[in-house]
Amino acid sequence: MVEVLMALDNVTAGGSGATSEHGSGISLDDFMWIYISPAILLLGIFSNSLVLAIMRRRRNTTGVYLTALAVADSIALALRIIPQWCRITGTVDVAQLSRWTCKMDK
């Protein structure tokens, strides 16, 4: 919690990558990717898991389509948020791991 509050103190409003007076600030875009996108990912995966649990009981066409949509949404969330989050945090640049991940990242 303290790290989040310290990061909030250092966030700049422009999102241009400029730093604050202290020289250690992060842009608003980076702040959103670092702290908000994991929450969106977890909320999305949790919600899609609930849809899967409920639709497993229904054996009709709508259940099949909603199950497929929940699986596709979960995959899309993971494939878009995780590589970008890794790049922003400086953990790893997924595009440089292999030729396949480079194409996946585009």
trRosetta pair geometry for C-beta under 8 A, 3 or more apart (Angstrom, degrees):
i j d omega theta_ij theta_ji phi_ij phi_ji
1 4 5.8 -53 -154 33 36 111
1 5 6.5 32 151 -15 67 105
2 5 5.7 -56 -149 39 35 110
2 6 6.2 34 153 -19 68 106
3 6 5.7 -55 -146 38 31 110
3 7 6.2 31 154 -20 65 106
4 7 5.6 -54 -147 37 30 111
4 8 6.4 35 151 -23 64 103
4 35 6.3 108 -122 -128 99 143
5 8 5.5 -48 -147 32 33 114
5 9 6.8 38 151 -22 62 100
6 9 5.7 -49 -156 29 35 115
6 10 6.7 18 152 -7 64 110
7 10 5.8 -67 -150 45 35 103
7 11 6.5 53 151 -48 69 95
7 26 6.6 -18 -157 31 92 124
7 31 6.1 151 156 -125 113 103
7 34 7.5 -125 -163 91 155 138
7 35 7.0 157 99 -45 153 139
8 11 5.7 -34 -145 2 34 118
8 31 7.7 102 -93 -153 51 141
9 20 7.9 -137 137 63 64 175
10 19 7.8 -28 -177 -161 96 80
10 20 5.3 -143 -154 14 58 137
10 22 6.3 -78 -113 54 95 129
10 24 5.8 -58 -137 98 141 78
10 25 3.8 -167 175 -111 82 67
10 26 6.0 64 116 12 108 72
11 20 7.6 55 66 -51 16 125
11 25 6.3 166 -86 -165 10 101
11 26 6.2 -31 -104 70 62 76
11 27 7.5 36 -154 157 71 15
11 28 5.5 78 180 -90 108 65
11 31 4.7 3 -111 -53 120 157
12 15 7.4 -162 95 -43 90 30
12 16 7.4 -70 111 41 133 77
12 18 5.4 -155 166 81 173 84
12 19 6.7 -155 -42 -145 133 16
12 20 5.5 -164 -72 -66 90 77
12 25 5.1 94 -37 139 94 138
12 26 7.5 -154 10 92 86 30
12 27 5.7 -43 54 -117 104 49
12 28 6.3 -105 80 -32 57 82
13 28 6.2 36 -143 -45 24 133
14 18 6.0 33 55 31 131 115
14 27 7.2 -69 82 -141 72 94
14 28 7.1 168 65 6 29 114
15 27 5.0 85 -142 174 38 109
15 28 4.3 -63 -75 53 82 99
15 29 4.3 87 -152 -28 100 96
16 27 6.4 -163 51 -122 30 124
17 27 4.9 -40 -82 -55 36 135
17 30 7.9 86 -105 -23 65 121
18 25 7.6 9 117 83 58 121
18 27 7.1 93 37 -91 50 92
19 22 7.5 -105 157 72 105 63
19 23 5.4 51 127 -146 143 30
19 24 6.6 93 -162 12 127 9
19 25 4.2 144 -160 48 65 90
19 26 7.8 6 -115 -63 75 24
20 23 7.3 -85 73 -19 61 22
20 24 7.4 -33 49 58 96 50
20 25 3.3 107 -1 -44 92 143
21 25 8.0 71 26 -28 43 127
22 25 6.4 115 56 -40 94 87
26 30 4.5 -106 170 86 110 129
26 31 5.5 138 100 -58 114 84
26 34 7.4 3 140 2 160 144
27 30 4.7 95 57 8 82 101
27 31 6.9 -142 96 -6 44 87
28 31 5.4 -51 -147 35 34 116
28 32 6.4 37 154 -21 66 103
29 32 5.9 -56 -152 34 29 110
29 33 6.5 23 153 -13 64 107
30 33 5.7 -57 -147 40 33 108
30 34 6.0 28 158 -19 69 110
30 88 5.6 171 -137 -168 78 113
31 34 5.9 -58 -141 38 26 107
31 35 6.1 -18 175 19 65 113
31 36 7.8 56 129 -6 66 102
32 35 7.1 -77 -132 53 17 80
32 36 4.7 -32 -161 31 62 128
32 37 6.9 80 142 -32 67 89
33 36 7.3 -24 -59 50 12 85
33 37 5.1 4 -149 -7 46 134
33 84 6.3 -109 -148 136 124 103
33 85 6.0 -173 169 -104 91 63
33 88 4.4 116 113 -14 139 177
34 37 7.5 80 11 30 9 102
34 85 7.2 126 -106 -147 39 84
34 88 6.0 -134 -65 122 78 124
34 89 6.0 119 -114 -80 93 91
35 38 7.2 -66 -164 30 23 102
35 39 7.4 14 151 -10 58 112
36 39 5.7 -62 -160 38 41 113
36 40 6.3 40 148 -20 74 105
37 40 5.4 -50 -144 36 38 113
37 41 6.2 43 155 -22 67 103
37 81 5.1 177 174 -153 112 108
37 84 7.3 -110 -169 91 167 111
37 85 5.5 -158 97 -81 135 111
38 41 5.4 -51 -146 36 35 115
38 42 6.3 31 157 -16 67 105
38 81 7.7 149 -84 159 41 127
38 85 6.7 95 -61 -129 84 153
39 42 5.9 -54 -145 39 30 107
39 43 6.1 29 156 -17 64 110
40 43 5.8 -57 -143 41 28 110
40 44 6.1 29 157 -20 64 110
40 77 7.7 -152 128 -148 88 113
40 81 6.9 -164 86 -110 106 148
41 44 5.9 -59 -147 38 25 110
41 45 6.3 21 158 -15 64 108
41 77 5.6 145 -129 164 71 112
41 78 7.2 94 -150 -88 112 54
41 81 4.7 -163 -78 102 116 159
41 82 7.3 98 -122 -58 152 76
41 85 8.0 -53 -30 -34 146 149
42 45 5.9 -54 -142 39 30 108
42 46 6.1 31 158 -18 64 109
43 46 5.8 -56 -145 39 27 112
43 47 6.2 27 157 -19 64 109
44 47 5.8 -55 -143 38 28 109
44 48 6.2 24 159 -14 64 109
44 73 6.7 -135 -180 148 109 106
44 74 7.0 165 135 -103 96 58
44 77 4.6 175 109 -106 147 157
45 48 5.9 -57 -144 41 28 108
45 49 6.3 34 153 -24 63 106
45 74 5.7 82 -115 -131 70 98
45 77 6.6 -149 -58 92 79 149
45 78 7.7 69 -81 -60 114 96
46 49 5.6 -55 -151 33 29 114
46 50 6.7 31 151 -19 63 101
47 50 5.7 -51 -154 32 34 112
47 51 6.7 36 148 -18 65 102
48 51 5.4 -47 -149 34 39 115
48 52 6.4 42 150 -20 66 102
48 70 4.2 148 -158 -167 88 90
48 71 7.5 148 176 -65 125 27
48 73 5.4 -168 -94 84 133 115
48 74 4.6 -163 103 -61 163 102
48 77 7.9 -155 -13 6 144 141
49 52 5.6 -51 -149 35 34 113
49 53 6.4 35 152 -20 65 104
49 70 7.9 161 -52 173 22 126
49 74 8.0 86 -51 -90 69 137
50 53 5.6 -53 -147 35 33 112
50 54 6.3 25 157 -13 66 107
51 54 6.0 -60 -146 41 29 105
51 55 5.8 16 162 -9 67 116
51 66 6.1 -128 179 157 114 104
51 67 7.4 180 134 -98 95 47
51 69 7.9 -73 145 85 151 93
51 70 4.2 -169 91 -92 129 140
52 55 6.1 -61 -133 45 24 102
52 56 6.3 40 160 -39 61 103
52 67 6.1 84 -117 -132 68 81
52 70 5.3 -161 -56 113 83 150
52 71 7.4 87 -88 -60 118 78
53 56 6.0 -46 -153 14 25 117
54 57 6.4 -58 -175 24 39 109
54 58 7.5 16 143 -3 69 107
55 58 5.5 -60 -151 42 52 105
55 63 4.4 157 -166 -153 90 83
55 66 5.0 -161 -99 91 147 112
55 67 4.7 -162 114 -65 140 90
55 70 7.2 -180 21 0 143 142
56 63 7.9 166 -60 -176 13 121
56 67 7.4 102 -70 -101 59 127
57 63 7.9 -132 71 -129 51 142
58 62 7.0 -40 136 80 141 91
58 63 3.6 -172 98 -77 105 138
59 63 6.4 -62 -82 58 12 151
60 63 5.2 102 53 7 65 104
60 64 7.4 -124 103 -5 37 89
61 64 5.7 -54 -152 33 35 112
61 65 6.5 29 154 -14 68 106
62 65 5.9 -58 -148 40 32 108
62 66 6.1 25 158 -13 68 111
63 66 5.9 -58 -139 42 28 106
63 67 6.1 32 158 -22 64 108
64 67 5.8 -56 -148 35 26 112
64 68 6.5 25 155 -16 62 107
65 68 5.8 -56 -148 38 31 110
65 69 6.3 32 153 -20 65 108
66 69 5.4 -51 -143 37 34 115
66 70 6.3 38 155 -22 65 103
67 70 5.8 -52 -148 33 30 111
67 71 6.6 28 154 -15 63 105
68 71 5.8 -55 -149 38 32 110
68 72 6.2 29 154 -16 66 109
69 72 5.7 -56 -143 41 30 110
69 73 6.1 34 156 -22 65 107
70 73 5.7 -52 -144 36 29 113
70 74 6.5 30 156 -20 62 105
71 74 5.9 -55 -151 34 30 111
71 75 6.5 27 154 -16 64 107
72 75 5.8 -55 -148 38 32 110
72 76 6.2 31 154 -19 66 108
73 76 5.7 -56 -144 39 30 110
73 77 6.3 34 156 -22 65 105
74 77 5.7 -51 -148 33 30 113
74 78 6.4 24 156 -14 63 108
75 78 5.9 -59 -149 40 30 108
75 79 6.0 18 160 -11 67 114
76 79 6.0 -60 -136 43 27 103
76 80 6.0 9 168 -5 65 116
77 80 6.6 -75 -146 44 20 97
77 81 5.7 -8 176 4 64 121
78 81 6.8 -61 -120 46 18 93
78 82 5.5 6 -172 -8 59 124
79 82 7.1 -34 -102 37 14 103
79 83 7.1 5 -178 -3 46 114
79 104 6.7 -105 -162 174 112 109
80 83 7.3 -73 -155 39 17 98
80 84 6.6 3 163 -5 57 120
81 84 6.1 -73 -151 45 28 106
81 85 5.8 27 159 -23 70 114
82 85 5.7 -56 -140 37 27 111
82 86 6.3 28 160 -19 63 106
82 94 7.9 85 115 -58 84 149
83 86 5.7 -55 -148 36 32 112
83 87 6.4 31 155 -19 65 106
83 94 3.9 -74 -133 22 104 151
83 95 7.4 92 -177 -39 128 74
83 101 7.7 171 -111 -175 134 102
83 104 7.7 164 -51 113 158 102
83 105 5.5 -144 156 -112 157 95
84 87 5.7 -54 -149 36 33 112
84 88 6.3 30 155 -17 67 107
85 88 5.9 -55 -144 38 30 108
85 89 6.2 17 161 -7 66 112
86 89 6.2 -63 -140 46 25 101
86 91 4.5 -85 -152 64 77 113
86 92 5.0 -29 170 57 124 74
86 93 7.3 177 118 -88 101 25
86 94 5.9 91 72 -37 137 99
87 90 7.8 31 175 -71 28 30
87 91 8.0 -65 -48 45 19 78
87 92 7.8 -57 -75 92 51 42
87 93 5.3 63 -109 -113 88 69
87 94 6.9 -79 -52 10 97 85
87 95 7.8 31 -86 4 127 101
92 97 7.1 43 161 -66 120 109
93 96 4.6 47 94 14 108 111
93 97 7.7 -171 96 -33 59 77
94 97 5.7 -35 -160 -3 45 119
94 101 5.1 -121 163 169 83 124
94 104 7.6 -74 141 84 119 109
94 105 5.5 157 95 -81 104 124
95 101 6.3 -156 -110 123 26 88
95 102 4.7 72 -166 -115 72 65
95 105 4.1 -94 -83 49 91 164
95 106 7.8 93 -117 -49 116 71
96 101 8.0 -41 45 93 22 117
96 102 7.2 68 -74 -81 27 99
97 101 4.5 17 60 50 108 152
97 102 7.8 -167 49 -44 65 74
98 101 5.0 89 52 13 80 99
98 102 7.0 -134 95 -9 41 89
99 102 5.6 -53 -151 31 31 116
99 103 6.8 27 154 -14 64 103
100 103 6.0 -58 -154 37 32 106
100 104 6.2 32 150 -20 67 109
101 104 5.2 -50 -140 39 39 117
101 105 6.1 45 157 -28 67 104
102 105 5.9 -54 -149 30 28 113
102 106 7.2 34 152 -29 58 100
103 106 6.0 -48 -157 18 36 114
